Amino acid sequence: MARYVIKLGSSIVAEDDGELRAAVIDRICAEAARRHAAGDDVVLVTSGAIARGMRVMGLPVRAVRPRAIEDLQAASAVGQGKLYRVYDELLREHGITSAQVLLTFFDMSARTHYLNARGTLGKLLEWRVLPVINENDTTATDEISFGDNDFLAAQVAMLVGADLLVLLTDVDGLFTASPRTDPDARLVPSVTDFAALGALTIGHTTSPLGTGGMRSKVVAAEMATAGGIETVICSGLRAGALGAALDGEPEGTRFSAGEVRYSSFKLWLRYAKPARGTVVVDAGAARALREGGTSLLPVGITEVRGAFDAGDAVQVAHGAIVIGKGICNYAADELAQVKGMKSAAVRGVLPRATDEAIHRDYFVLS
C-alpha cells in the first residue's frame, strides 16, 4: 500500500472565467477512487474556493484575481462549501466517504495545532476516509497564505508521511523556460539536485485566479523531498498523466526524495514555523553550530534584531549569512540584556534564565 497526496491548483479546478472544470475534477476523483479501492491512502489538496465563489456571485474574474483581502475572504466563504460538495458527490459515486479539512498557516506554524492536524488526518485515513484539504481562505491573510496551496500540499505530505506528492498544473511539468513564451523550452524530466535549477528560468506566471506559478511548485517539491517524499509536477488536464505519475512511469518532472536529515519536529521548524526575529552570532558560535551540533549560548550572540517572545522561532545569522533557525528561550529584550555574557553573568541579570539561548534540539541548519 502507498500513501499519496495529490494537489489540484486553481488552473486545474477552474477555467480562467471561474467555471469549474467538471470533467477534469471527475477524472482526478476517479483516479483517486481507483487507488483507494486498491488499498492505498489518498489525500486531495485543492484550490479553487475563491474562483468558485466569484463565479457563483457573478463577479468579473476573467481579467484578474481580486486583490482586496475582504473580497477574497468573502468569495472563499461563498465558494468553499460548494467546491467541497463537488468532490464529496463525485467520491460518493465511487463509494468513498470524504471529509472536508480546512487549514491555515497558523495550524502549521503552531506546534500544538500541527500535532492536532496530524492526529486528525491520521485518524481519517485509518477510518478509510479520503480527506479533501483546502486553505481556510475565509480567515487567511496575505501574510499567512500558502501560495495557491503548493506549500500547504508539501506540509500535508510531510504531516501524513506520504510516499509521493503530485502537484497537478496546466503544463506538463518543469521546463527549461516558460513553454508559454519560449518555443525552445524543454521539459526537465527529473531533478536530483535543486542547485542545478539555478540556470533555469522558473517564473511566477499563473492563471488569473491562481497565486502560485511554477516557482512555488519547485519550492514545495524542495520542501517535500527534504522530508524524504518523492514529488512529481505534471499535467492535471491531460488524461492519463496522473495515473502514470502515481505508477512511477516517466511523466512530468520527478523530484527524487532526499535523504531525511531531520526529525519531523525539525522539518516543521525549518519549513512551517515562521521566524519572528534574528540573532546574530560571532564566528566561534557560528562554527560550533555548523560543525559541532552545539546549543547556542548568550555569550556567542552579538546582536538581537526584531521583537519576539520566548518560544518564538528566530533566524540565526553570522554577518549576512543565515546559519539556521531555532526556538529561542528568551524574549528579544531579555536576550539584548545578556548577549555576549557567560552563563554565570547571565544568571546575575536574569536569575531564572536557562543556559541556552537556543537548545541544539530546537535548532535546524539552513
N, C-alpha and C positions, 0 to 999 in steps of 0.2 A: 504494500500500500504506500501511497505517496500523499504529500500534502502540498496543495497548490494555492497560491494567491494570484488572482487574475484581476488586473486593474483596467477599467474602461474610462478613457478620458472623455472630455466633453465632445470632442470631434467624432467619437465613436457612438456616443449616446444620442447626439442630436445633429441635425443639419445646421448650416450657418444661420438659418432663419428660426431656429429653435424647435422645428418639427422633429419629433422623435424618429430615430432610425429603427422602426419597429422590427423589421426583418433582421437587422444586424443583432439587436439585443436578443431576439428569439433564437438565432443561430448560436450565439455565445451561451445562452442559458441551456440550450440543448446539449452542447458540448460539456458544460459543467455537470449536467444531469447524467450524461454517459459516464463520466469519471466517477461521480458519486455512486452510481449503481455498481461500478466495478470495485467499490470499497475504499476509494480514495477520499481524502478530505479536500474540500474546495471552499475557498473564501473569495467572494467578489468584493472589490472595492470600486465604487462607481462615482463619477462626477455627473453633472447634468441637472442638479436640482434647480439651479438658478435659470438655466436655459428653459427648463420645463415650466417654471413659474412665470417667466416673461412671456412665453408662448400662450399660456392659459389666460394671462391678463391682457393679451393683445398689445403688449408693449413692443416698440420697434427694436429688433435685435440684429438685423442683417448687417448693419454697418459696424457696430462696435459694442462691446460689453460695457454696461453702465459702470461708472466709477464711484458714485456716492455709496458709502457703506450702508446707509439705511435702505437704499434701493436694492442692493444686493441681498441684504438680510431679509427684506420683505419678500422679494422674489423667491428666495430659498424657502421661506415659510409656506408660500403657496405651492411650490413645486415639489418639495421633498416627499410628502406623503403620496402624491400622485405618481412620482417616479418609482418609489418603492413598490407601489401596488402593481406596476407593470411587471417588475421582477417576481413578486410574490405569485401573481397569477400564472406567469409562464412556468415557473418552477413547480407550482402545484399541479400543472398539467402532467408533469413527469413524476408525480407522487412524492415530491420533496417538500418538506417543511422548511421555510426560510425564517430568518429573524432580521429585523432592521436594527443596526447598531450605528449610532451617531457619536463620533469622537471629535474632540477639539485638540488643539495643540497643548492646552493645559493638561488634558488627560494623558498625554505622552510625556510632558515635562515634569509633572509632579509624580514622584516615585510611588506614592500610595495609590494614586489613580491609575498609574501604569500597571501596577500589580493587579488591581481590581479588574481592569480591562482584560489583562491576560487570563485571569481566572474565569471571567465570563465567557470569553471566546473559547477557552479550553472546554468548559462545560457544554457549550453549544455543539462543538464538534464531537464531544463524547456522546451526546444525545443524537448525533447524526442530523443535526440541523445545519443548514447552509447559511452562514452569516452574509448579509449584504450591507457593506460598510460605506458610509459617506462622512465627510467632514460636516460638523454641525454649523453650516454657514449662517444659520439664524443668529448665532451668538459670536461667531468668529469675527475678527477684525483684520485689517491689512497687516498688522504687526504679528499676528499669530495664525497665518494661513499656511497651507501645505503646498501651494503651487500646483493647482489642478490635481491634487491628491497623489502626485508621484511620490512625494516624501512620506505621505501617510501610508501608501501601499508598502513602501520599504519598511517602515516602522511596524506595520501589521505583520509583514513576513517574518521579521525578527521576533515579534511578540509571540507568534504561534509556532515558531520553529519550522518554517516552510522548507520544503525541498527545492521548490522552484517558484520564482516570481516572474510573471509575464505582464509586461506593460504594453497594452494594445494602443496603437496610434493609427493615424490615417496615412502613413507612409510605410514602406516595407522594412524599416529599421534605421540604423545609424548610417549615414552616408559621409563620404569624404568632404562634401559641401552640401548646401541645400539643393535637393533634387528639383525643387520648385523653380529655382532661378539659374541653376548651373547644369547644362545638358551633359557635362562631362563628369558629374558626380557619380561616384561608385559606392555600392553597398559595402560596408565593413562587416564581413560575416562573423567574426569573432574578436573578442578583446580579452587579453590576458594581462595587459599592463596599461593602467589608466594614464600613466605618464606619457605614453606614446600618443595619446589623443590630443596632445597639445598642438600638433601640427594640423589638426583638422579645424574646419570652420563649423563650429557647433553653435547654432543660434537659438534665439528665444522665440522664433516665429511660431505662432499658434493660430487657432481658428478665432473668429470674432468673439466666441463665447468662452474660450479657454483662457487659462492663465499660465500654462506650463511651457510647452515647447520642448525641443529635443534636449536642451541643456539640462533641464530639471530631471529628465528621464535618465540621463547619463549619471547625474549626481545621485539619484535614487539607486541606480544599479551599483554605484560605488559603495553606497551605504550597505546595501543588502549583501553584496559579495564579501564585504569586510566581516559580516556576520556568518559567513560560510554558506550563503544561499546563492545558487546559480540564478542568473537573471537573463531574460530574453526580452528584447524590444522588437515587436513585429506588428504587422498589419492586423487591425481588427475588422477591416472592411472586406478583405479578400477571403472568400470561403476556403476552408481547409488550413489556413495559416495557423490558427490557434491549436488545432489538433496536432499538426506537425510539430509545433514548438513543444507541446506537452509530451509528445512521444520521443523527444530528443533528436528529431531529424533536423537537417540544415534548414533553418528558417529564420529570417530576420537577422538580428545581431545578438549573438550569445556571449554573455559575460561569465567567465569561469569563476566559480566560487573560490574565494581566497582562503588561506589558512586562518583559522579562527585564533586570534591572538588575545582576545579579551573575553571576560565573563559577560553574561547578559547584563549585569549591572553596569559594567564599564562601556558596553555598547550603548546602553541607554544614556549614560553620562556623556559619551562622545557625540552622539548624534541627536538626542532628543532634549537634553537638559540645556536650556539657554544660559549663556554666561551673562552675569549682571555687572561685571567689572573686570579689571585687570590687575594682577600683581606682578610687578617687575622684580626680577631676582638678579643676583650677581653671578659672575662666571662660575664660581665654585658650586653654588646651588644648582645652576643650570646643568653643569656636568654631572652632579650627583643624581639629579632627577633623570637625565637621559641614560646614564650608564650604570648607576648603582641601584636604581629602583628604591630610593630612599624617600622618606617623608620630607616635606618642606617645613623648616623651622623659621620663626620670625627673624633669626639672625641673618638669614640669607636673602631677606627682602629689602629692596632699596627704594621702592615706590609703590604707592597704592592709588589706583585710579578708579573712579566711579563710586556709586553709592550702593552698597549691598549689605545684606544681613548674614549672620551666621547661618550656615546651611545652604546658602546660595552657591551656585557654580560660578567660578571665575576663571578667566584665562590666565595662564602663567607665561610670562614673556621674559626673554633676555634681549635687551635692546629692542630692535624692531621685529625680532623673530619670536613667534608664538611657539612655545615648547609643548604645551598641553593644556588640559582643563581639569579642575578639581573642585571638590566641595570644601568650602572654606569654613573653618571652625570659629572664625572671628568675623564680627561686623567690620565694615570699612573703617569706621572711626576708631575702633579698638586697635585694629591692625596698624593704622597710621601712628598710633601712640607707641607701639612696641617694635616696629620694624627696625631691623639691624641689631636688636638686643639678644643676648644669650638668655637661655631659659630661666636662670636664677633671677636675672634682672626683670624679665617679663613678669614673673610671679610677684615681684615687688610692686609693679604697677597694676597688674590685674591678678589678684590672688587666686581666683578660681580658673584661670586660663589653663588650657591644655598646652602641652609642649609643642604639639604640631599645629602649624597654621593649616596645612593640608596633609592628611594622613595618606601614606602611599596606597592604601586600599581604596581610597576615594580620589585617585588621580589617574588620568589616562594621557598618554603621549599623543601629540598631534600626528 
